[in-house]
Amino acid sequence: MSSTTSHLQSEQAAKRQAIADVQTSNYVFPNSAPNGEHTHATEKLNKSHALGLDKHDPIAHLIKQFEIPSNTIYLDGNSLGPLPISAKKAAMDVVEKQWGEDLITSWNKHAWIDLPTTVGDKIAPLIGAEKGQVICCDSISVNLFKLLASALQLNGSQRHIVLSQEDNFPTDLYMVEGLQQMLGTQQCSLLTCDADELETVIVEKGSEISVLMLTHVNFRSGKIHDMQKLTQLAHEQGVLVIWDLAHSAGAVPVDLDSCKVDFAVGCGYKYLNGGPGAPAFIYAAKRHIAKLKQPLTGWMGHANPFTFDPSYSPDMGIKKFLSGTPSVISMAVLSAALDLFERVNMTQIREKSVAMTTFYQQLIAQAPSLSELVLASPNKASIRGSQLAYKHPHAYALCQALIAQGIIADFRAPDILRFGFSPSFLSFEQLFDSVEKLKVIVESEQYKEPEFNRKNAVT
Ligand SMILES: *Cc1c(COP(=O)(O)O)cnc(C)c1O
């Protein structure tokens, strides 16, 4: 290793460490525990602490870039990001002007055809990727299918296991099951284990494992995996790694290139605020791209789609991961939403996110009436994403009662009340107010009313 590379690597390691140990220097409050360890409060937080934090919040200017109903406190940006004003304008423009007036000429005139690449290039810096390795398309599920098949093939026929964790987001596991059904267990078989057994399984079964597929931030608990450590451990065993960044992209800094990650997928409609059903993205490390063969060989992934060649030959770059026509309206909206990230960097986002989860955790811990809420997220902010999960026997009804009061959180079966903290549009005052309302709901037992106990289709 040359001294320049090693110098660069240690610089990058230092940067990662700085992010992990983010000091809440811009957000100081009693017991704010800059090392991220939650300690028991000696001084109670009150509304003036919240107002003070808002006053000195260096990224508070982002809040006015969103359109959120004034009577709503939105603690669900981790499931569906709210509407950025830029996205709304883009939606009008793409429909009325580009589609309405310029019709099919827009493929060239408004560069619709380049959207998967231009949007991919906007996402790349948020996930520590050099250009040319990220493409915007389809959903996470479909993208996982493409990557899993490519990775299994790339890693040769001697290995057949796809290792994941039991409590991964179900669709990730389902996609492996589907592939297993199609290819047979000789070529693809899903193996899951507990998160804390992963390292042992990787070492013990290393020679049989083809792909390690993990979600960086757990969707329920918010626990963060050590991406660098697990990627390196997998590589030592010849295992390729796919990271799902659904709860990371736009909320938790990741450095795919410097962690030497092989592949990743991520979501457009969560922290990237691209709107319902916004397209997802794929990352494939440059060193692999030329060799990869993805199975959904549609015309948009062809080297020359408009020569209408009767046989398939893939684009040699990241565009080989495209299949069919991009969903232009959704992608144009996501593209405009991503422009918000030009006003802020991921370290600033992370700093406010850590402060918010720590502040909220402390507000809940200091309320005697909320003692039945049991934290299911890590206690330590440095290994926790931008959310807090609490177990409660009446989590569903509490969530419904909160929603009725304009505080939108979500419920995750079987008993989790989940609060998401998108740093770009929330204020500390809103966090304080939402806990005050939660206290009233619990103390008055409002949540026991039948209307809050009926199940909806989407939770
Ligand atoms: C939200 C989420 C998905 C969503 O997958 P889609 O196919 O895009 O609907 C996948 N994985 C994880 C971990 C998620 O949190």
The ligand as an SDF file (V2000), in Angstrom:
LIG
                    3D

 15 15  0  0  0  0  0  0  0  0999 V2000
  -38.9530    0.7390    3.0540 C   0  0  0  0  0  0  0  0  0  0  0  0
  -38.0530   -0.4060    2.8640 C   0  0  0  0  0  0  0  0  0  0  0  0
  -38.0740   -1.1500    1.6790 C   0  0  0  0  0  0  0  0  0  0  0  0
  -39.0930   -0.8330    0.6150 C   0  0  0  0  0  0  0  0  0  0  0  0
  -38.9540   -1.5990   -0.5220 O   0  0  0  0  0  0  0  0  0  0  0  0
  -39.7220   -1.1930   -1.8570 P   0  0  0  0  0  0  0  0  0  0  0  0
  -39.5620   -2.3690   -2.7280 O   0  0  0  0  0  0  0  0  0  0  0  0
  -39.0540    0.0190   -2.4130 O   0  0  0  0  0  0  0  0  0  0  0  0
  -41.1490   -0.9330   -1.5080 O   0  0  0  0  0  0  0  0  0  0  0  0
  -37.1440   -2.1640    1.5310 C   0  0  0  0  0  0  0  0  0  0  0  0
  -36.2370   -2.4360    2.4980 N   0  0  0  0  0  0  0  0  0  0  0  0
  -36.2030   -1.7390    3.6550 C   0  0  0  0  0  0  0  0  0  0  0  0
  -35.1820   -2.0470    4.6980 C   0  0  0  0  0  0  0  0  0  0  0  0
  -37.1200   -0.7230    3.8780 C   0  0  0  0  0  0  0  0  0  0  0  0
  -37.0980   -0.0530    5.0290 O   0  0  0  0  0  0  0  0  0  0  0  0
  1  2  1  0
  2  3  1  0
  2 14  2  0
  3  4  1  0
  3 10  2  0
  4  5  1  0
  5  6  1  0
  6  7  2  0
  6  8  1  0
  6  9  1  0
 10 11  1  0
 11 12  2  0
 12 13  1  0
 12 14  1  0
 14 15  1  0
M  END
$$$$
